[in-house]
Amino acid sequence: MSTDKRHRIIILGGGFGGLYAALKLEKTLARDPDVEVMLVNRENFFLFTPMLHEVAASDLDITHIVNPVRKLLRRVSFFDGDVESIDLPGKRVVVSHGTEHHHHEFTYDQLVLALGSITNFYNLPRLEERALTMKSLGDAIYLRNWLIANLEEADFECTAGKRDVLLTCVVAGGGFAGVETIGAVNDFLREAIPFYSHLTVGLLRVVLVHPGAVILPELGEKLGRFAQKKLGERGVEIRVNTRVSQVFDDRVELNDGTVIKTNTLVWTAGTSPNPLLADLPCKKERGRLLVNEFLEVPDWPGVWALGDCALVPDGKTDTFYPTTAQHALREGKAVARNLMAAIRGGRKKPFVFSTLGQLAAIGRRTGVANIMGINFSGFIAWWLWRTIYLSKLPRFEKKLRVGLDWTLDVLFSKDLVQFVTVRAPHISRSEEEESRPSNGAPAAAEKETA
Ligand SMILES: Cc1cc2nc3c(=O)[nH]c(=O)nc-3n(C[C@H](O)[C@H](O)[C@H](O)COP(=O)(O)OP(=O)(O)OC[C@H]3O[C@@H](n4cnc5c(N)ncnc54)[C@H](O)[C@@H]3O)c2cc1C
């Protein structure tokens, strides 16, 4: 048991909400010798999700959109591990880490819950096992590898009968993540095909399945229709008012009876709050924690929640703030300010923020955006997307790396290298022992090379 008497703030989750709370505390409370601030996150980096589709489509190098937490925080301590359980009455959390997943228990005085959301598969049979997702850096790398593996396999005569399965990509969900993913993947596949001598662009099929009448509903009908038209011109099939109803190894069935032969289904059609919140004895709505205007969890003094895992009231509209990075980031800063008021004394301030705008890149230097109520589309929206998100990406080093990637993209075609993480072939100790002659002498091959 720790004898440390410092006031301990623990932030769970190092995404947009948690990290920006920690960054604000880094400059304020974490300087105070009586206060200890610790951030817990599953990965040792901060992922900039708005650029994730560019990693999946080989526009950006895999490490350029992530920032190591340890380079962002000095005074706030960092624990790279998994939150296993949260005990609000006991004011403690259990986290695990290391290759053996051993456990640590930490007590807290203040707890910030910023654990985000997970993909929701709506209990559709086989969906979770079969679908690819777009939530983490690993997801983007996996999708990229998957697409390249399909191209490699399809290029040979032996797969001529199942080329449609290998060369069809279905994305389910016409929100930001789905539309940006399909736009980028479509460009990637079309640019890659000329390097495969047995394949032609005509063999490709890229399908977006969306349950609503128009894609990108957050941006309004006009921009949604523009995005549909542009994607359609570039060969993407858009199926609106449609849902995925069944999933198999080599096909996807839609609720209008259409069967699409494919082994690639990218599922961006639903999220649900982090399951760790399910057992917490707090008020929730659809799994998200209800907080007050100060981002405090009612009935639990010292517990705060924000971002995708919280329902934050918007006093101006009598609804709740949307779950976006720009809101989570501001909520993170607001929690940090209110924590200061709670610990040092002072007035807490309610969280108030007006959405600045929303932007989506839909491929081939085209975008759609609504900024301060004004609609932009085409090249200008794409340019705004790049400029605004580049300015938001933390740290100059990463901005420069992404900027260089984008510049080099003008000169060179997209990379087709797979990021293979399996170890190179090697001989294990047991195999080595088996290959030794019974007198214990080294095997012949070993003798020869000695
Ligand atoms: C592909 C994609 C594109 C997007 N594009 C945009 C966009 O263009 N603009 C925009 O505004 N928003 C965008 N969003 C939404 C935005 O990313 C989220 O709204 C935002 O990240 C929410 O912030 P958060 O802090 O609540 O959660 P997150 O950023 O998801 O952070 C949660 C953190 O908690 C960690 N965590 C979860 N469980 C555990 C555990 N048990 N133990 C330890 N750590 C844990 C996770 O690893 C993660 O680091 C996009 C999302 C996705 C997936």
The ligand as an SDF file (V2000), in Angstrom:
LIG
                    3D

 53 58  0  0  0  0  0  0  0  0999 V2000
  -11.8870    6.2660  -38.0800 C   0  0  0  0  0  0  0  0  0  0  0  0
  -12.3670    7.4200  -37.2570 C   0  0  0  0  0  0  0  0  0  0  0  0
  -12.3560    8.7000  -37.7920 C   0  0  0  0  0  0  0  0  0  0  0  0
  -12.7940    9.7830  -37.0560 C   0  0  0  0  0  0  0  0  0  0  0  0
  -12.7380   11.0240  -37.6170 N   0  0  0  0  0  0  0  0  0  0  0  0
  -13.1100   12.0890  -36.8970 C   0  0  0  0  0  0  0  0  0  0  0  0
  -13.0170   13.3800  -37.4520 C   0  0  0  0  0  0  0  0  0  0  0  0
  -12.5950   13.5430  -38.5980 O   0  0  0  0  0  0  0  0  0  0  0  0
  -13.3860   14.4280  -36.6780 N   0  0  0  0  0  0  0  0  0  0  0  0
  -13.8530   14.2630  -35.4030 C   0  0  0  0  0  0  0  0  0  0  0  0
  -14.1660   15.2610  -34.7350 O   0  0  0  0  0  0  0  0  0  0  0  0
  -13.9750   13.0520  -34.8470 N   0  0  0  0  0  0  0  0  0  0  0  0
  -13.6090   11.9600  -35.5580 C   0  0  0  0  0  0  0  0  0  0  0  0
  -13.7240   10.7080  -35.0140 N   0  0  0  0  0  0  0  0  0  0  0  0
  -14.3080   10.5640  -33.6640 C   0  0  0  0  0  0  0  0  0  0  0  0
  -13.2640   10.8280  -32.5880 C   0  0  0  0  0  0  0  0  0  0  0  0
  -12.1140   10.0330  -32.8040 O   0  0  0  0  0  0  0  0  0  0  0  0
  -13.8450   10.4960  -31.2260 C   0  0  0  0  0  0  0  0  0  0  0  0
  -15.0380   11.2170  -31.0260 O   0  0  0  0  0  0  0  0  0  0  0  0
  -12.8440   10.8540  -30.1300 C   0  0  0  0  0  0  0  0  0  0  0  0
  -11.6820   10.0870  -30.2920 O   0  0  0  0  0  0  0  0  0  0  0  0
  -13.4260   10.6060  -28.7480 C   0  0  0  0  0  0  0  0  0  0  0  0
  -12.4530   10.8730  -27.8050 O   0  0  0  0  0  0  0  0  0  0  0  0
  -12.4290   10.0290  -26.4390 P   0  0  0  0  0  0  0  0  0  0  0  0
  -11.2890   10.5520  -25.6350 O   0  0  0  0  0  0  0  0  0  0  0  0
  -13.7610    9.9950  -25.8110 O   0  0  0  0  0  0  0  0  0  0  0  0
  -12.1500    8.5420  -26.8910 O   0  0  0  0  0  0  0  0  0  0  0  0
  -10.8940    7.9480  -27.6490 P   0  0  0  0  0  0  0  0  0  0  0  0
  -10.1920    8.9950  -28.4080 O   0  0  0  0  0  0  0  0  0  0  0  0
  -11.3920    6.7570  -28.3630 O   0  0  0  0  0  0  0  0  0  0  0  0
   -9.9440    7.5060  -26.4670 O   0  0  0  0  0  0  0  0  0  0  0  0
  -10.2260    6.4350  -25.6020 C   0  0  0  0  0  0  0  0  0  0  0  0
   -8.8970    5.8870  -25.1210 C   0  0  0  0  0  0  0  0  0  0  0  0
   -9.1330    4.9640  -24.0700 O   0  0  0  0  0  0  0  0  0  0  0  0
   -8.3050    3.8390  -24.2790 C   0  0  0  0  0  0  0  0  0  0  0  0
   -8.9270    2.6930  -23.6330 N   0  0  0  0  0  0  0  0  0  0  0  0
  -10.1460    2.1630  -23.8750 C   0  0  0  0  0  0  0  0  0  0  0  0
  -10.3760    1.1270  -23.0520 N   0  0  0  0  0  0  0  0  0  0  0  0
   -9.2670    0.9920  -22.2790 C   0  0  0  0  0  0  0  0  0  0  0  0
   -8.9030    0.0980  -21.2390 C   0  0  0  0  0  0  0  0  0  0  0  0
   -9.7230   -0.8720  -20.7820 N   0  0  0  0  0  0  0  0  0  0  0  0
   -7.6940    0.2650  -20.6820 N   0  0  0  0  0  0  0  0  0  0  0  0
   -6.8410    1.2350  -21.0990 C   0  0  0  0  0  0  0  0  0  0  0  0
   -7.1500    2.1060  -22.0580 N   0  0  0  0  0  0  0  0  0  0  0  0
   -8.3520    1.9900  -22.6390 C   0  0  0  0  0  0  0  0  0  0  0  0
   -8.2380    3.6740  -25.7800 C   0  0  0  0  0  0  0  0  0  0  0  0
   -7.1270    2.9080  -26.1560 O   0  0  0  0  0  0  0  0  0  0  0  0
   -8.1370    5.1320  -26.2110 C   0  0  0  0  0  0  0  0  0  0  0  0
   -6.8020    5.5750  -26.2730 O   0  0  0  0  0  0  0  0  0  0  0  0
  -13.2810    9.6050  -35.7290 C   0  0  0  0  0  0  0  0  0  0  0  0
  -13.2910    8.3180  -35.1730 C   0  0  0  0  0  0  0  0  0  0  0  0
  -12.8390    7.2430  -35.9260 C   0  0  0  0  0  0  0  0  0  0  0  0
  -12.8510    5.8720  -35.3030 C   0  0  0  0  0  0  0  0  0  0  0  0
  1  2  1  0
  2  3  1  0
  2 52  2  0
  3  4  2  0
  4  5  1  0
  4 50  1  0
  5  6  2  0
  6  7  1  0
  6 13  1  0
  7  8  2  0
  7  9  1  0
  9 10  1  0
 10 11  2  0
 10 12  1  0
 12 13  2  0
 13 14  1  0
 14 15  1  0
 14 50  1  0
 15 16  1  0
 16 17  1  0
 16 18  1  0
 18 19  1  0
 18 20  1  0
 20 21  1  0
 20 22  1  0
 22 23  1  0
 23 24  1  0
 24 25  2  0
 24 26  1  0
 24 27  1  0
 27 28  1  0
 28 29  2  0
 28 30  1  0
 28 31  1  0
 31 32  1  0
 32 33  1  0
 33 34  1  0
 33 48  1  0
 34 35  1  0
 35 36  1  0
 35 46  1  0
 36 37  1  0
 36 45  1  0
 37 38  2  0
 38 39  1  0
 39 40  1  0
 39 45  2  0
 40 41  1  0
 40 42  2  0
 42 43  1  0
 43 44  2  0
 44 45  1  0
 46 47  1  0
 46 48  1  0
 48 49  1  0
 50 51  2  0
 51 52  1  0
 52 53  1  0
M  END
$$$$
